[in-house]
Amino acid sequence: MVVSYVMKKAGYTAMMIRSLFYVIKQAFVNLWRNRTMTLASIISVSATLLILGIVFILIVNISNFSEYASAQFDVVQVFLYDDLSNEDMKNIGDQILAIDEVNEVTFESKEQALEKMKQDWDKYSSVLSGLEDRNPLPNSYVVGIDNLIYSDSVVRTLNKIEGIEQIKYYRDVVDTINNLTEFVRNLGLAIITILLFVSTFVINNTIKLAVNARKTEVQIMKYVGATHWFIRWPFILEGTILGLIGAGIASGLIYVGYSYTYASLTTNFYTMVAQYIIPVEGIMRDLLQVFIPVGAGIGALGSLWGVRKYLNV
């Protein structure tokens, strides 16, 4: 009895392996047989994911800058006149700390401001050499606020304090960037939805052509007892392969384009801008996590739609 069970198990395993090889073989046969539509499907998926990738890059980089701006927005930087004494500056700090909505006040000397600027400029900090003896940067206070909704009130109070030359305030910038982020996201989602539908439609037609060419074979397989899923799997694999190839092409194009753009920003005098842009490795890691399932999903879904009609006859 044990021997019979083992033989039955071995036979089942062999049948599964043969079925797997059949599915893979038929998928590639179908792709080659319908080369024109295969190419059209790959181009469609690549175009869809290319636009999706561009929109994704815009959104994540704008969001990254928005987060930076928001981090600056919950603090207000107060620049002081140059001719103030240490006692005057301390008095201003005490007045700022006395404001109800303020939770923290940090003094930043002109020397500290220059050192911070050198760190921000990184390898271009040499252009700032020689400013130590004639530092043009002002002394300042960095003011932390309990809640962003109190920012306007705090700024109005700060404007009444003598000795303050300028108040650095980011609210308009943050609002503008947040609105831009929302606009790019909504527009991108609309474009992506349309292109996903178009790509699925093209793959659907590709699979329909493949199934139509094998209509008699599919019907014979049904008559001899083949399950619907046994018939479906070659076409599902075919669509998945189309989607993954399209995802690979789109990923390659985006990698080349984004690498060139990022290198241009970091090798030219745009360091202050480039520090807010996500590096190539980070973008591609996140992008592939989106492209692989979306590409495969578009292909598999288009295949399921394409083969359904012929299985119901």
C-alpha positions as CSV (number, residue, x, y, z in Angstrom):
1,M,0.0,0.0,0.0
2,V,2.9,2.3,0.8
3,V,4.5,1.5,-2.5
4,S,1.2,2.3,-4.3
5,Y,1.0,5.6,-2.6
6,V,4.6,6.5,-3.4
7,M,4.1,5.6,-7.1
8,K,0.9,7.6,-7.2
9,K,2.6,10.6,-5.7
10,A,5.5,10.3,-8.1
11,G,3.1,10.1,-11.0
12,Y,1.2,13.2,-9.8
13,T,4.5,15.1,-9.5
14,A,5.6,14.0,-13.0
15,M,2.3,15.2,-14.4
16,M,2.6,18.6,-12.7
17,I,6.1,19.0,-14.1
18,R,4.9,18.1,-17.6
19,S,2.0,20.6,-17.2
20,L,4.4,23.3,-16.1
21,F,6.6,22.8,-19.1
22,Y,3.6,22.8,-21.4
23,V,2.4,26.1,-20.0
24,I,5.8,27.7,-20.4
25,K,6.3,26.3,-23.9
26,Q,2.8,27.4,-25.1
27,A,3.3,30.9,-23.7
28,F,6.5,31.5,-25.7
29,V,5.0,29.9,-28.8
30,N,2.0,32.3,-28.6
31,L,4.3,35.3,-28.2
32,W,6.3,34.4,-31.3
33,R,3.3,33.5,-33.3
34,N,1.7,36.9,-32.8
35,R,4.9,39.0,-33.0
36,T,3.3,42.2,-34.2
37,M,0.7,42.3,-31.4
38,T,3.3,41.2,-28.9
39,L,5.5,44.2,-29.9
40,A,2.4,46.5,-29.7
41,S,1.6,45.2,-26.2
42,I,5.2,45.7,-25.0
43,I,5.3,49.2,-26.3
44,S,1.9,50.0,-24.8
45,V,3.0,48.7,-21.3
46,S,6.4,50.4,-21.6
47,A,4.7,53.8,-22.4
48,T,2.2,53.4,-19.6
49,L,4.9,52.6,-17.0
50,L,7.3,55.2,-18.4
51,I,4.7,57.9,-17.8
52,L,3.8,56.4,-14.4
53,G,7.5,56.4,-13.5
54,I,7.9,60.1,-14.5
55,V,4.8,61.1,-12.5
56,F,6.0,58.9,-9.5
57,I,9.4,60.6,-9.6
58,L,7.8,64.1,-9.7
59,I,5.5,63.3,-6.8
60,V,8.1,61.7,-4.5
61,N,10.7,64.5,-5.1
62,I,8.1,67.3,-4.7
63,S,6.8,65.5,-1.6
64,N,10.4,65.3,-0.3
65,F,10.9,69.0,-0.8
66,S,7.5,69.6,0.7
67,E,8.5,67.7,3.9
68,Y,11.7,69.8,4.1
69,A,9.8,73.0,3.7
70,S,7.2,71.9,6.2
71,A,10.0,71.1,8.7
72,Q,11.2,74.7,8.2
73,F,7.7,76.0,8.5
74,D,7.2,74.8,12.0
75,V,10.1,77.0,13.0
76,V,10.5,80.7,12.3
77,Q,14.0,82.1,11.9
78,V,14.4,85.6,13.3
79,F,17.4,87.6,12.0
80,L,18.9,90.3,14.3
81,Y,20.5,93.7,13.5
82,D,24.3,93.5,13.4
83,D,24.9,96.3,15.9
84,L,23.1,94.7,18.8
85,S,25.0,93.9,22.0
86,N,25.0,90.5,23.7
87,E,22.6,91.9,26.3
88,D,20.2,93.2,23.7
89,M,20.2,89.8,21.8
90,K,19.6,88.0,25.1
91,N,16.7,90.3,25.9
92,I,15.2,89.7,22.4
93,G,15.5,85.9,23.0
94,D,13.7,86.3,26.4
95,Q,10.8,88.2,24.7
96,I,10.4,85.6,22.0
97,L,10.4,82.8,24.6
98,A,7.7,84.6,26.5
99,I,5.2,84.3,23.6
100,D,2.6,81.7,24.5
101,E,2.7,79.6,21.3
102,V,6.5,79.4,21.3
103,N,8.0,76.2,22.8
104,E,11.7,76.6,22.0
105,V,14.2,79.4,21.1
106,T,17.7,78.5,19.9
107,F,20.3,81.1,19.3
108,E,22.4,80.7,16.1
109,S,25.4,82.9,15.8
110,K,26.8,84.2,12.5
111,E,29.7,81.9,12.9
112,Q,27.4,78.9,13.3
113,A,25.3,80.1,10.3
114,L,28.4,80.2,8.1
115,E,29.5,76.7,9.2
116,K,26.1,75.4,8.5
117,M,26.1,76.9,5.0
118,K,29.5,75.3,4.3
119,Q,28.0,71.9,5.3
120,D,25.0,72.4,3.0
121,W,27.2,73.4,0.1
122,D,29.4,70.3,0.7
123,K,32.2,70.2,-1.9
124,Y,31.5,73.7,-3.1
125,S,32.1,75.1,0.4
126,S,35.5,76.4,-0.8
127,V,33.7,79.4,-2.5
128,L,32.9,80.5,1.1
129,S,36.5,80.5,2.2
130,G,37.7,83.9,3.4
131,L,34.4,85.0,4.8
132,E,35.4,84.1,8.4
133,D,36.9,87.6,8.9
134,R,34.1,89.5,7.2
135,N,31.1,87.2,7.8
136,P,28.1,88.9,6.2
137,L,25.6,86.5,7.8
138,P,23.5,87.8,10.7
139,N,22.9,86.4,14.2
140,S,19.5,84.8,14.5
141,Y,17.1,82.9,16.7
142,V,15.4,79.7,15.5
143,V,11.9,79.8,17.0
144,G,9.9,76.5,17.5
145,I,6.1,76.8,17.5
146,D,3.6,74.5,19.3
147,N,1.3,74.2,16.3
148,L,1.4,75.4,12.7
149,I,-1.9,77.1,13.1
150,Y,-0.3,79.6,15.5
151,S,2.4,80.7,13.0
152,D,0.7,83.8,11.8
153,S,0.0,85.0,15.3
154,V,3.6,84.4,16.4
155,V,5.0,86.3,13.4
156,R,2.7,89.3,14.1
157,T,4.0,89.4,17.7
158,L,7.6,89.0,16.5
159,N,7.2,92.0,14.2
160,K,6.6,94.2,17.3
161,I,9.9,93.3,19.0
162,E,12.7,95.9,18.5
163,G,16.0,94.7,17.2
164,I,14.6,92.2,14.7
165,E,15.7,92.9,11.1
166,Q,14.0,90.1,9.2
167,I,11.7,87.1,9.8
168,K,12.2,84.1,7.7
169,Y,8.7,82.5,7.2
170,Y,7.9,79.6,4.9
171,R,4.1,79.3,4.9
172,D,3.5,80.6,1.4
173,V,6.2,78.4,0.0
174,V,4.8,75.3,1.8
175,D,1.2,76.1,0.7
176,T,2.3,76.5,-2.9
177,I,4.3,73.2,-2.9
178,N,1.5,71.3,-1.2
179,N,-0.9,72.6,-3.9
180,L,1.5,71.7,-6.6
181,T,2.0,68.2,-5.1
182,E,-1.7,67.6,-5.0
183,F,-2.2,68.8,-8.6
184,V,0.7,66.6,-9.9
185,R,-0.7,63.6,-8.0
186,N,-4.3,64.0,-9.3
187,L,-3.2,64.7,-12.9
188,G,-0.8,61.8,-12.8
189,L,-3.4,59.4,-11.4
190,A,-5.8,60.4,-14.2
191,I,-3.2,59.9,-16.9
192,I,-2.1,56.6,-15.4
193,T,-5.6,55.3,-15.2
194,I,-6.3,56.0,-18.9
195,L,-3.0,54.4,-20.0
196,L,-3.5,51.4,-17.8
197,F,-6.8,50.8,-19.4
198,V,-5.3,51.2,-22.9
199,S,-2.4,48.8,-22.1
200,T,-4.8,46.2,-20.7
201,F,-7.0,46.6,-23.8
202,V,-4.1,46.1,-26.2
203,I,-2.9,43.0,-24.3
204,N,-6.5,41.7,-24.2
205,N,-6.6,41.9,-28.1
206,T,-3.2,40.2,-28.3
207,I,-4.5,37.3,-26.3
208,K,-7.7,37.2,-28.2
209,L,-5.7,36.8,-31.4
210,A,-3.7,34.0,-29.9
211,V,-6.7,32.2,-28.6
212,N,-8.6,32.6,-31.9
213,A,-5.7,31.0,-33.8
214,R,-6.0,28.0,-31.4
215,K,-9.8,28.0,-31.1
216,T,-10.1,24.5,-32.4
217,E,-7.4,23.3,-30.1
218,V,-8.9,24.9,-27.1
219,Q,-12.3,23.3,-27.9
220,I,-10.7,19.9,-28.3
221,M,-8.9,20.3,-24.9
222,K,-12.3,21.1,-23.3
223,Y,-13.9,18.1,-24.9
224,V,-11.2,15.7,-23.5
225,G,-11.7,17.1,-20.0
226,A,-9.0,19.8,-19.7
227,T,-10.0,22.3,-17.0
228,H,-10.5,26.0,-17.7
229,W,-7.5,26.9,-15.6
230,F,-5.2,24.4,-17.5
231,I,-6.2,26.2,-20.7
232,R,-5.9,29.6,-19.2
233,W,-2.4,29.3,-17.7
234,P,-0.4,29.6,-20.9
235,F,-2.2,32.8,-21.9
236,I,-1.9,34.2,-18.4
237,L,1.9,33.5,-18.4
238,E,2.0,35.1,-21.9
239,G,0.4,38.3,-20.7
240,T,2.6,38.4,-17.5
241,I,5.7,38.1,-19.7
242,L,4.5,40.9,-21.9
243,G,3.9,43.1,-18.8
244,L,7.3,42.3,-17.2
245,I,9.2,43.0,-20.5
246,G,7.4,46.3,-20.7
247,A,8.3,47.1,-17.1
248,G,11.9,46.2,-17.7
249,I,12.1,48.5,-20.7
250,A,10.4,51.4,-18.9
251,S,12.7,50.9,-15.8
252,G,15.8,51.0,-18.1
253,L,14.7,54.2,-19.8
254,I,13.9,55.9,-16.5
255,Y,17.2,54.8,-14.9
256,V,19.2,56.3,-17.8
257,G,17.2,59.5,-17.8
258,Y,17.1,60.0,-14.1
259,S,20.8,59.2,-13.6
260,Y,21.7,61.8,-16.2
261,T,19.5,64.4,-14.6
262,Y,20.7,63.7,-11.1
263,A,24.3,63.7,-12.2
264,S,23.8,67.0,-14.0
265,L,22.4,68.6,-10.8
266,T,25.1,67.2,-8.5
267,T,28.1,67.9,-10.8
268,N,27.2,71.5,-11.7
269,F,26.6,74.4,-9.4
270,Y,23.1,73.2,-8.2
271,T,24.1,71.5,-4.9
272,M,21.5,73.5,-3.0
273,V,18.8,72.1,-5.2
274,A,20.2,68.6,-5.6
275,Q,20.2,68.0,-1.8
276,Y,16.4,67.8,-1.9
277,I,16.3,65.3,-4.8
278,I,16.1,61.6,-4.0
279,P,19.2,59.7,-5.2
280,V,19.0,57.3,-8.1
281,E,19.3,54.1,-5.9
282,G,16.4,55.2,-3.7
283,I,14.1,56.1,-6.7
284,M,14.8,52.9,-8.6
285,R,14.3,50.7,-5.5
286,D,10.9,52.2,-4.9
287,L,10.1,52.3,-8.6
288,L,10.7,48.6,-9.2
289,Q,8.5,47.7,-6.3
290,V,5.7,49.4,-8.2
291,F,6.6,48.4,-11.8
292,I,7.0,44.7,-11.3
293,P,3.5,44.0,-9.8
294,V,1.8,46.6,-12.0
295,G,3.4,45.3,-15.2
296,A,2.7,41.7,-14.4
297,G,-0.9,42.6,-13.2
298,I,-1.7,44.5,-16.5
299,G,-0.5,41.5,-18.5
300,A,-2.3,38.9,-16.4
301,L,-5.6,40.9,-16.3
302,G,-5.6,41.4,-20.1
303,S,-5.0,37.7,-20.6
304,L,-7.9,36.7,-18.3
305,W,-10.2,39.0,-20.2
306,G,-9.0,37.8,-23.6
307,V,-9.4,34.1,-23.0
308,R,-12.7,34.2,-21.1
309,K,-14.9,34.4,-24.2
310,Y,-13.5,31.3,-25.8
311,L,-13.8,29.2,-22.7
312,N,-17.6,29.9,-22.5
313,V,-18.4,28.5,-25.9
